[in-house]
């Protein structure tokens, strides 16, 4: 199914009947990564599984996005689909968008679930900044050189050496977006989230480390944390059966 949000085609799936749940995937992913949850939730809820703008079958944004833009996207999505007071479930960058929109008060969900969520600005060591400055310096030098096969090879080597896999695998507009949003700390919005919140995390998550979950649990007034040992950034898939049990318990009042 498709809708238009600010002129951009947004792809989504709608399944089941009952109270509305909106699923938001993580960075460089698509709605397929949330299907394991959707397949169970659709038995008791009306589930909207979204390809966030720029991912899956949804169109790319015309210009780099900020975290506020992602929050606005979620607000526009709910308004376009006429979804009121939904349950929101977000993984990684999907969680970041939820934190922003709810914390800014532009949407009003019933409950939220944040799974290995982004949103806390990572603490960086000095070697990180050395690496970033070396990358930017190299890019600036190569930008002044004429476009040749040799220069393109040098540019690719620079990208491989200094950038993350997520950055390398992103289109240019999403590379610039990524550079923006990872430096925007959403911590200031956590205390403003006034709805029941479930945090689900992998103990060994390196993309959004467990200390981020601890911060969120301490700052969100009505939050509870589930930690899966020996699990990483996709803890909900690694522990799918238990995760579905936990979600059922958290959402049993809204289930049909």
Backbone as CSV, one residue per row, in Angstrom:
resi,resn,N_x,N_y,N_z,CA_x,CA_y,CA_z,C_x,C_y,C_z
1,UNK,0.837,-1.186,0.000,0.000,0.000,0.000,0.879,1.246,0.000
2,UNK,0.337,2.338,-0.523,1.115,3.575,-0.616,0.283,4.781,-0.191
3,UNK,0.994,5.758,0.394,0.420,7.074,0.642,1.453,8.113,0.204
4,UNK,1.039,9.346,0.135,1.958,10.442,-0.159,2.089,11.319,1.083
5,UNK,3.329,11.594,1.483,3.598,12.519,2.578,4.546,13.589,2.054
6,UNK,4.042,14.808,1.999,4.805,15.932,1.461,5.369,15.602,0.083
7,UNK,4.543,14.979,-0.723,4.902,14.680,-2.109,5.734,13.429,-2.303
8,UNK,6.101,12.742,-1.239,6.934,11.551,-1.344,6.100,10.293,-1.139
9,UNK,6.359,9.297,-1.975,5.659,8.029,-1.869,6.181,7.250,-0.659
10,UNK,5.267,6.857,0.201,5.611,6.082,1.392,4.879,4.744,1.319
11,UNK,5.664,3.684,1.419,5.118,2.323,1.328,4.862,1.772,2.732
12,UNK,3.774,1.032,2.886,3.476,0.416,4.177,2.583,-0.800,3.985
13,UNK,2.496,-1.607,5.018,1.579,-2.746,5.040,0.607,-2.571,6.193
14,UNK,-0.628,-2.983,5.969,-1.680,-2.863,6.985,-2.359,-4.218,7.137
15,UNK,-2.298,-4.777,8.357,-2.852,-6.103,8.589,-3.552,-6.168,9.937
16,UNK,-4.518,-7.070,10.035,-5.179,-7.320,11.303,-6.309,-6.348,11.607
17,UNK,-6.911,-6.559,12.773,-8.007,-5.713,13.244,-7.791,-5.423,14.727
18,UNK,-8.294,-4.277,15.159,-8.203,-3.943,16.571,-7.490,-2.624,16.808
19,UNK,-6.925,-2.488,17.994,-6.243,-1.249,18.367,-5.023,-1.050,17.461
20,UNK,-4.757,0.195,17.017,-3.667,0.415,16.051,-2.264,0.355,16.667
21,UNK,-1.386,-0.356,15.993,0.036,-0.403,16.318,0.812,0.027,15.087
22,UNK,1.798,0.896,15.273,2.666,1.345,14.182,4.082,0.839,14.446
23,UNK,4.654,0.140,13.465,5.999,-0.408,13.571,6.966,0.410,12.724
24,UNK,8.090,0.788,13.337,9.104,1.594,12.651,10.463,0.895,12.752
25,UNK,11.033,0.583,11.595,12.301,-0.143,11.525,13.505,0.763,11.767
26,UNK,14.689,0.151,11.739,15.924,0.884,11.982,16.625,1.336,10.716
27,UNK,17.830,1.878,10.891,18.615,2.462,9.806,19.031,1.406,8.788
28,UNK,18.943,1.756,7.507,19.282,0.879,6.381,18.464,-0.407,6.360
29,UNK,17.340,-0.413,7.068,16.457,-1.571,7.077,15.161,-1.214,6.343
30,UNK,14.161,-2.066,6.472,12.850,-1.807,5.887,11.813,-2.572,6.696
31,UNK,10.574,-2.491,6.283,9.504,-3.095,7.078,9.647,-4.604,7.235
32,UNK,10.421,-5.241,6.335,10.593,-6.694,6.433,11.260,-7.094,7.751
33,UNK,12.127,-6.220,8.279,12.812,-6.561,9.529,11.859,-6.538,10.721
34,UNK,10.700,-5.898,10.552,9.704,-5.856,11.629,8.590,-6.891,11.430
35,UNK,8.640,-7.637,10.325,7.611,-8.636,10.036,7.489,-9.708,11.112
36,UNK,8.613,-10.161,11.728,8.454,-11.175,12.779,7.543,-10.713,13.916
37,UNK,7.560,-9.423,14.228,6.652,-8.883,15.239,5.251,-8.697,14.656
38,UNK,5.180,-8.176,13.438,3.889,-7.913,12.805,3.068,-9.191,12.659
39,UNK,3.723,-10.296,12.345,3.015,-11.555,12.109,2.282,-12.054,13.356
40,UNK,2.809,-11.725,14.527,2.148,-12.112,15.773,1.159,-11.037,16.219
41,UNK,1.572,-9.779,16.155,0.725,-8.683,16.633,-0.570,-8.551,15.836
42,UNK,-0.544,-8.899,14.549,-1.733,-8.734,13.709,-2.880,-9.654,14.135
43,UNK,-2.588,-10.630,14.968,-3.642,-11.519,15.468,-4.544,-10.819,16.478
44,UNK,-4.045,-9.746,17.082,-4.796,-9.062,18.134,-4.912,-7.544,17.934
45,UNK,-4.232,-7.019,16.903,-4.190,-5.579,16.681,-4.273,-5.272,15.181
46,UNK,-4.558,-4.015,14.885,-4.406,-3.530,13.511,-2.997,-2.982,13.392
47,UNK,-2.177,-3.607,12.578,-0.751,-3.304,12.528,-0.407,-2.561,11.235
48,UNK,0.237,-1.421,11.414,0.769,-0.645,10.297,2.294,-0.789,10.331
49,UNK,2.833,-1.465,9.335,4.279,-1.697,9.244,4.822,-0.775,8.154
50,UNK,5.720,0.117,8.517,6.076,1.254,7.663,7.483,1.122,7.077
51,UNK,7.621,1.430,5.795,8.927,1.735,5.208,9.166,3.229,5.428
52,UNK,10.035,3.563,6.370,10.309,4.969,6.667,10.879,5.668,5.439
53,UNK,10.614,6.939,5.279,11.096,7.699,4.125,12.592,7.467,3.896
54,UNK,12.942,7.121,2.666,14.337,6.866,2.310,14.734,5.405,2.345
55,UNK,13.828,4.530,2.833,14.171,3.120,3.008,13.104,2.216,2.397
56,UNK,13.511,0.974,2.118,12.572,0.022,1.537,12.029,0.518,0.220
57,UNK,10.719,0.480,0.072,10.074,0.923,-1.162,9.584,2.371,-1.078
58,UNK,9.889,3.055,0.006,9.544,4.481,0.111,10.612,5.323,-0.588
59,UNK,10.208,6.494,-1.055,11.133,7.359,-1.788,12.157,8.013,-0.867
60,UNK,13.295,8.354,-1.457,14.332,9.089,-0.737,13.884,10.527,-0.485
61,UNK,14.329,11.127,0.607,14.075,12.565,0.791,14.912,13.364,-0.197
62,UNK,14.466,14.574,-0.497,15.201,15.408,-1.447,16.450,16.016,-0.828
63,UNK,16.443,16.194,0.480,17.586,16.799,1.168,17.820,16.075,2.490
64,UNK,19.010,16.219,3.069,19.295,15.548,4.341,18.273,15.897,5.416
65,UNK,17.961,14.911,6.257,16.953,15.083,7.290,17.589,15.226,8.672
66,UNK,16.913,15.947,9.540,17.285,16.033,10.944,16.388,15.085,11.739
67,UNK,16.680,14.934,13.021,15.802,14.106,13.863,14.416,14.731,13.968
68,UNK,14.335,16.050,14.008,13.027,16.714,14.003,12.236,16.374,12.743
69,UNK,12.936,16.248,11.617,12.262,15.868,10.368,11.655,14.474,10.484
70,UNK,12.379,13.558,11.129,11.833,12.213,11.330,10.640,12.247,12.278
71,UNK,10.711,13.082,13.312,9.568,13.245,14.197,8.361,13.804,13.458
72,UNK,8.614,14.798,12.600,7.536,15.380,11.790,6.963,14.353,10.819
73,UNK,7.851,13.521,10.258,7.394,12.454,9.353,6.412,11.533,10.070
74,UNK,6.738,11.158,11.294,5.845,10.276,12.051,4.507,10.962,12.324
75,UNK,4.540,12.226,12.673,3.296,12.991,12.895,2.459,13.017,11.613
76,UNK,3.086,13.331,10.482,2.372,13.403,9.206,1.817,12.032,8.811
77,UNK,2.578,10.991,9.102,2.137,9.631,8.785,0.848,9.296,9.538
78,UNK,0.836,9.568,10.839,-0.340,9.262,11.644,-1.552,10.073,11.193
79,UNK,-1.320,11.332,10.851,-2.423,12.176,10.393,-2.950,11.707,9.040
80,UNK,-2.055,11.339,8.126,-2.466,10.906,6.791,-3.263,9.609,6.848
81,UNK,-2.863,8.696,7.730,-3.553,7.418,7.859,-4.692,7.475,8.883
82,UNK,-4.918,8.655,9.472,-5.985,8.861,10.463,-5.856,7.886,11.628
83,UNK,-4.636,7.734,12.114,-4.365,6.862,13.262,-4.296,7.737,14.509
84,UNK,-5.157,7.465,15.480,-5.190,8.275,16.699,-4.744,7.454,17.915
85,UNK,-3.903,8.065,18.728,-3.494,7.469,20.007,-2.969,6.041,19.853
86,UNK,-2.048,5.805,18.910,-1.609,4.433,18.638,-0.585,3.932,19.646
87,UNK,-0.319,2.648,19.585,0.858,2.054,20.212,1.983,2.148,19.192
88,UNK,3.136,2.637,19.612,4.266,2.814,18.708,5.399,1.880,19.114
89,UNK,5.921,1.138,18.142,7.048,0.235,18.384,8.150,0.579,17.402
90,UNK,9.318,0.972,17.922,10.412,1.387,17.045,11.715,0.704,17.381
91,UNK,12.408,0.251,16.360,13.741,-0.337,16.526,14.788,0.663,16.055
92,UNK,15.826,0.858,16.847,16.990,1.663,16.463,16.568,3.072,16.045
93,UNK,16.768,3.433,14.766,16.410,4.785,14.323,14.900,5.026,14.372
94,UNK,14.109,3.960,14.250,12.666,4.102,14.422,12.327,4.570,15.822
95,UNK,13.077,4.060,16.807,12.894,4.511,18.182,13.288,5.960,18.358
96,UNK,14.335,6.367,17.666,14.772,7.775,17.734,13.651,8.706,17.285
97,UNK,12.973,8.353,16.190,11.874,9.173,15.685,10.734,9.250,16.694
98,UNK,10.458,8.122,17.359,9.389,8.096,18.367,9.735,8.993,19.548
99,UNK,10.959,8.865,20.060,11.394,9.703,21.182,11.234,11.179,20.838
100,UNK,11.646,11.546,19.637,11.579,12.944,19.222,10.139,13.438,19.141
101,UNK,9.282,12.674,18.462,7.905,13.132,18.246,7.103,13.166,19.543
102,UNK,7.278,12.138,20.373,6.541,12.095,21.640,7.090,13.138,22.608
103,UNK,8.419,13.244,22.675,9.046,14.205,23.574,8.738,15.649,23.223
104,UNK,8.582,15.927,21.941,8.221,17.281,21.509,6.730,17.548,21.659
105,UNK,5.957,16.525,21.947,4.526,16.699,22.151,3.724,16.866,20.882
106,UNK,4.260,16.407,19.745,3.531,16.586,18.487,2.669,15.370,18.141
107,UNK,2.837,14.264,18.886,1.948,13.116,18.755,1.596,12.632,20.163
108,UNK,0.512,11.864,20.243,0.020,11.427,21.548,-0.289,9.930,21.505
109,UNK,0.721,9.078,21.706,0.483,7.633,21.643,-0.122,7.090,22.936
110,UNK,-0.639,5.874,22.860,-1.157,5.183,24.046,-0.013,4.591,24.862
111,UNK,0.879,3.901,24.190,2.071,3.300,24.788,3.178,3.295,23.744
112,UNK,4.429,3.156,24.190,5.519,3.027,23.236,6.451,1.896,23.665
113,UNK,7.055,1.283,22.651,8.066,0.245,22.862,9.308,0.654,22.083
114,UNK,10.421,0.785,22.784,11.687,1.161,22.165,12.622,-0.037,22.220
115,UNK,13.026,-0.532,21.048,13.854,-1.724,20.959,15.246,-1.343,20.474
116,UNK,16.255,-1.546,21.322,17.636,-1.186,20.949,17.635,0.175,20.257
117,UNK,17.007,1.131,20.906,16.701,2.414,20.281,17.905,3.346,20.209
118,UNK,17.976,4.075,19.107,18.920,5.189,18.986,18.317,6.406,19.674
119,UNK,19.129,7.456,19.832,18.625,8.697,20.413,19.574,9.338,21.403
120,UNK,20.459,8.531,21.987,21.456,9.064,22.912,22.750,9.321,22.133
121,UNK,23.251,10.547,22.191,24.492,10.863,21.477,25.641,10.073,22.089
122,UNK,26.367,9.306,21.269,27.437,8.467,21.823,28.616,9.294,22.321
123,UNK,29.240,8.793,23.386,30.472,9.412,23.881,31.629,8.983,22.980
124,UNK,32.411,9.941,22.543,33.491,9.661,21.597,34.858,9.808,22.245
125,UNK,35.764,8.931,21.854,37.152,9.060,22.284,37.911,9.889,21.265
126,UNK,39.102,10.329,21.648,39.886,11.236,20.806,40.218,10.612,19.462
127,UNK,40.425,9.283,19.423,40.776,8.649,18.150,39.626,8.713,17.144
128,UNK,38.366,8.792,17.658,37.223,8.947,16.764,37.309,10.280,16.022
129,UNK,37.607,11.357,16.762,37.677,12.683,16.144,38.867,12.795,15.191
130,UNK,39.960,12.130,15.529,41.106,12.097,14.611,40.703,11.430,13.302
131,UNK,39.970,10.339,13.422,39.510,9.599,12.241,38.563,10.447,11.395
132,UNK,37.631,11.131,12.058,36.667,11.973,11.336,37.365,13.130,10.621
133,UNK,38.276,13.794,11.320,38.970,14.926,10.711,39.847,14.470,9.545
134,UNK,40.477,13.291,9.668,41.279,12.754,8.570,40.394,12.464,7.352
135,UNK,39.200,11.927,7.620,38.251,11.634,6.542,37.803,12.916,5.840
136,UNK,37.450,13.925,6.634,36.994,15.185,6.055,38.114,15.889,5.295
137,UNK,39.312,15.834,5.840,40.453,16.453,5.168,40.716,15.774,3.826
138,UNK,40.688,14.445,3.835,40.901,13.704,2.595,39.833,14.005,1.557
139,UNK,38.573,14.093,1.999,37.477,14.423,1.084,37.661,15.811,0.482
140,UNK,38.088,16.761,1.308,38.278,18.137,0.832,39.379,18.201,-0.222
141,UNK,40.457,17.455,-0.015,41.566,17.438,-0.987,41.106,16.827,-2.304
142,UNK,40.447,15.666,-2.220,40.022,14.966,-3.434,38.955,15.745,-4.201
143,UNK,38.170,16.551,-3.481,37.131,17.337,-4.132,37.720,18.375,-5.077
144,UNK,38.943,18.811,-4.795,39.599,19.834,-5.619,40.265,19.253,-6.860
145,UNK,40.388,17.919,-6.895,41.052,17.273,-8.020,40.052,16.975,-9.128
146,UNK,40.507,16.930,-10.377,39.599,16.614,-11.486,39.081,15.182,-11.383
147,UNK,37.890,14.952,-11.909,37.284,13.622,-11.871,38.016,12.689,-12.831
148,UNK,38.786,11.781,-12.290,39.481,10.764,-13.080,39.269,9.415,-12.412
149,UNK,39.600,8.360,-13.128,39.451,7.018,-12.565,40.336,6.841,-11.332
150,UNK,41.528,7.420,-11.381,42.459,7.309,-10.255,41.907,8.030,-9.022
151,UNK,41.380,9.221,-9.218,40.812,9.986,-8.104,39.604,9.256,-7.519
152,UNK,38.775,8.663,-8.376,37.618,7.908,-7.894,38.044,6.705,-7.060
153,UNK,39.143,6.036,-7.472,39.660,4.909,-6.694,40.168,5.386,-5.335
154,UNK,40.841,6.532,-5.335,41.331,7.098,-4.080,40.168,7.470,-3.159
155,UNK,39.112,8.009,-3.747,37.927,8.386,-2.966,37.283,7.145,-2.335
156,UNK,37.213,6.059,-3.106,36.631,4.817,-2.607,37.481,4.215,-1.493
157,UNK,38.791,4.284,-1.632,39.686,3.783,-0.586,39.525,4.593,0.706
158,UNK,39.377,5.898,0.548,39.174,6.768,1.712,37.879,6.399,2.431
159,UNK,36.838,6.154,1.642,35.541,5.790,2.200,35.631,4.460,2.944
160,UNK,36.309,3.488,2.363,36.438,2.171,2.975,37.237,2.230,4.271
161,UNK,38.248,3.094,4.305,39.146,3.151,5.459,38.542,3.873,6.651
162,UNK,37.845,4.968,6.395,37.450,5.852,7.495,35.972,5.848,7.849
163,UNK,35.118,5.287,7.007,33.681,5.379,7.290,33.128,4.051,7.792
164,UNK,31.948,4.123,8.437,31.289,2.916,8.926,30.589,2.201,7.780
165,UNK,30.219,0.938,8.025,29.518,0.160,6.994,28.178,0.796,6.653
166,UNK,27.449,1.264,7.674,26.165,1.927,7.432,26.339,3.150,6.546
167,UNK,27.386,3.933,6.811,27.649,5.142,6.027,27.965,4.770,4.576
168,UNK,28.821,3.770,4.392,29.223,3.363,3.032,28.044,2.852,2.228
169,UNK,27.115,2.178,2.884,26.000,1.551,2.178,24.808,2.476,1.969
170,UNK,24.937,3.732,2.369,23.831,4.681,2.249,23.985,5.563,1.007
171,UNK,22.864,5.924,0.346,22.917,6.958,-0.685,23.421,8.272,-0.078
172,UNK,23.886,9.178,-0.899,24.513,10.411,-0.412,23.603,11.208,0.509
173,UNK,22.323,11.312,0.165,21.411,12.095,1.005,21.249,11.451,2.382
174,UNK,21.322,10.124,2.449,21.224,9.446,3.739,22.552,9.473,4.485
175,UNK,23.666,9.532,3.756,24.961,9.708,4.423,24.987,11.037,5.176
176,UNK,24.514,12.068,4.508,24.483,13.386,5.149,23.486,13.405,6.300
177,UNK,22.364,12.704,6.106,21.378,12.592,7.175,21.979,11.900,8.394
178,UNK,22.681,10.812,8.149,23.297,10.053,9.244,24.285,10.916,10.020
179,UNK,25.072,11.703,9.295,26.035,12.586,9.953,25.355,13.609,10.850
180,UNK,24.144,14.010,10.460,23.389,14.990,11.250,22.784,14.336,12.493
181,UNK,22.053,13.244,12.289,21.225,12.728,13.387,22.037,12.056,14.494
182,UNK,23.203,11.472,14.164,23.977,10.822,15.231,24.578,11.845,16.199
183,UNK,24.608,13.104,15.790,25.135,14.164,16.660,24.033,14.977,17.328
184,UNK,22.780,14.553,17.158,21.645,15.227,17.792,21.154,14.374,18.964
185,UNK,21.406,14.825,20.163,21.051,14.073,21.361,19.579,14.290,21.701
186,UNK,18.831,13.195,21.819,17.405,13.273,22.150,17.137,13.111,23.649
187,UNK,18.200,13.073,24.437,18.067,12.845,25.878,17.130,13.865,26.532
188,UNK,17.148,15.098,26.028,16.335,16.159,26.630,14.839,15.882,26.542
189,UNK,14.440,14.979,25.633,13.022,14.684,25.452,12.535,13.520,26.318
190,UNK,13.447,12.748,26.892,13.058,11.522,27.585,12.139,11.789,28.783
191,UNK,12.451,12.806,29.555,11.638,13.103,30.741,10.248,13.629,30.383
192,UNK,10.057,13.999,29.119,8.766,14.526,28.669,7.857,13.436,28.102
193,UNK,8.365,12.210,28.053,7.552,11.082,27.581,6.690,10.603,28.739
194,UNK,5.386,10.882,28.667,4.500,10.642,29.806,3.528,9.492,29.568
195,UNK,3.944,8.518,28.756,3.106,7.333,28.516,3.898,6.090,28.922
196,UNK,3.212,4.985,29.246,3.914,3.748,29.588,4.885,3.339,28.474
197,UNK,6.109,3.033,28.861,7.166,2.760,27.894,7.890,1.466,28.256
198,UNK,8.005,0.598,27.263,8.748,-0.646,27.433,10.043,-0.548,26.636
199,UNK,11.157,-0.821,27.293,12.470,-0.837,26.651,12.926,-2.286,26.521
200,UNK,13.311,-2.676,25.313,13.798,-4.032,25.054,15.194,-3.915,24.463
201,UNK,16.169,-4.622,25.055,17.568,-4.378,24.676,18.400,-5.664,24.674
202,UNK,19.407,-5.675,23.803,20.417,-6.713,23.822,21.593,-6.277,24.685
203,UNK,21.993,-7.130,25.604,23.069,-6.782,26.527,24.369,-6.464,25.800
204,UNK,24.589,-7.113,24.649,25.837,-6.930,23.907,25.672,-6.026,22.686
205,UNK,24.636,-5.224,22.677,24.415,-4.286,21.576,25.580,-3.294,21.499
206,UNK,26.226,-3.226,20.344,27.333,-2.276,20.165,26.897,-1.038,19.396
207,UNK,25.777,-1.118,18.668,25.293,0.046,17.920,24.624,1.049,18.853
208,UNK,23.775,0.559,19.729,23.134,1.393,20.756,23.342,0.651,22.089
209,UNK,24.440,0.929,22.776,24.852,0.125,23.936,23.869,0.152,25.095
210,UNK,23.983,-0.861,25.936,23.053,-1.056,27.040,23.008,0.146,27.981
211,UNK,24.107,0.902,28.076,24.064,2.091,28.941,23.059,3.124,28.438
212,UNK,22.792,3.134,27.124,21.744,4.013,26.594,20.385,3.613,27.158
213,UNK,20.150,2.301,27.232,18.890,1.806,27.797,18.755,2.215,29.256
214,UNK,19.838,2.161,29.996,19.805,2.540,31.413,19.461,4.019,31.567
215,UNK,20.014,4.843,30.696,19.713,6.274,30.728,18.230,6.508,30.448
216,UNK,17.728,5.834,29.411,16.316,5.992,29.053,15.411,5.529,30.186
217,UNK,15.750,4.397,30.801,14.937,3.875,31.895,14.902,4.856,33.065
218,UNK,16.031,5.509,33.323,16.097,6.429,34.465,15.374,7.745,34.203
219,UNK,15.280,8.174,32.944,14.715,9.485,32.634,13.252,9.448,32.199
220,UNK,12.809,8.359,31.597,11.393,8.251,31.216,10.594,7.888,32.461
221,UNK,9.608,8.698,32.841,8.916,8.508,34.121,8.299,7.126,34.327
222,UNK,7.676,6.570,33.295,6.978,5.285,33.445,7.594,4.272,32.478
223,UNK,8.840,3.853,32.756,9.571,2.964,31.848,10.019,1.705,32.561
224,UNK,9.995,0.596,31.836,10.534,-0.666,32.320,11.474,-1.241,31.272
225,UNK,12.505,-1.934,31.720,13.549,-2.423,30.822,13.657,-3.945,30.874
226,UNK,13.647,-4.559,29.692,13.925,-5.982,29.521,15.276,-6.109,28.821
227,UNK,16.213,-6.840,29.420,17.547,-7.024,28.831,17.739,-8.495,28.480
228,UNK,18.141,-8.744,27.237,18.424,-10.104,26.792,19.926,-10.349,26.802
229,UNK,20.398,-11.269,27.639,21.831,-11.584,27.679,22.292,-12.191,26.348
230,UNK,23.566,-11.981,26.042,24.183,-12.581,24.851,23.455,-12.208,23.551
231,UNK,22.840,-11.029,23.536,22.110,-10.569,22.351,22.640,-9.216,21.911
232,UNK,22.493,-8.929,20.614,23.016,-7.706,20.047,21.939,-6.715,19.672
233,UNK,22.157,-6.009,18.560,21.307,-4.887,18.180,19.923,-5.325,17.707
234,UNK,19.799,-6.565,17.258,18.489,-7.085,16.834,17.983,-8.078,17.879
235,UNK,17.946,-7.613,19.124,17.605,-8.495,20.242,16.207,-9.083,20.115
236,UNK,15.286,-8.356,19.482,13.917,-8.852,19.359,13.827,-10.048,18.429
237,UNK,14.691,-10.108,17.418,14.711,-11.257,16.512,15.446,-12.430,17.160
238,UNK,16.521,-12.142,17.862,17.300,-13.185,18.520,16.507,-13.860,19.642
239,UNK,15.526,-13.150,20.189,14.718,-13.668,21.298,13.237,-13.534,20.975
240,UNK,12.870,-13.906,19.762,11.549,-13.584,19.233,10.412,-14.163,20.074
241,UNK,10.519,-15.412,20.451,9.430,-16.033,21.200,9.195,-15.323,22.530
242,UNK,10.277,-15.060,23.260,10.131,-14.379,24.535,9.686,-12.942,24.348
243,UNK,10.199,-12.293,23.300,9.825,-10.901,23.029,8.331,-10.784,22.773
244,UNK,7.772,-11.740,22.034,6.337,-11.719,21.772,5.532,-11.923,23.059
245,UNK,6.042,-12.738,23.966,5.380,-12.935,25.260,5.389,-11.632,26.067
246,UNK,6.551,-10.962,26.069,6.694,-9.696,26.791,5.760,-8.636,26.211
247,UNK,5.702,-8.542,24.888,4.814,-7.575,24.241,3.341,-7.882,24.555
248,UNK,2.995,-9.157,24.544,1.611,-9.546,24.855,1.225,-9.081,26.256
249,UNK,2.135,-9.258,27.202,1.855,-8.856,28.579,1.733,-7.336,28.690
250,UNK,2.622,-6.614,28.011,2.623,-5.150,28.074,1.386,-4.554,27.407
251,UNK,0.882,-5.248,26.379,-0.201,-4.683,25.573,-1.543,-5.413,25.758
252,UNK,-1.657,-6.245,26.787,-2.843,-7.099,26.904,-4.132,-6.290,27.106
253,UNK,-4.041,-5.105,27.694,-5.254,-4.301,27.900,-5.815,-3.771,26.587
254,UNK,-4.932,-3.594,25.600,-5.360,-3.040,24.304,-5.688,-4.151,23.287
255,UNK,-5.319,-5.390,23.572,-5.527,-6.482,22.616,-7.005,-6.832,22.500
256,UNK,-7.413,-7.222,21.314,-8.823,-7.595,21.121,-9.019,-9.091,21.374
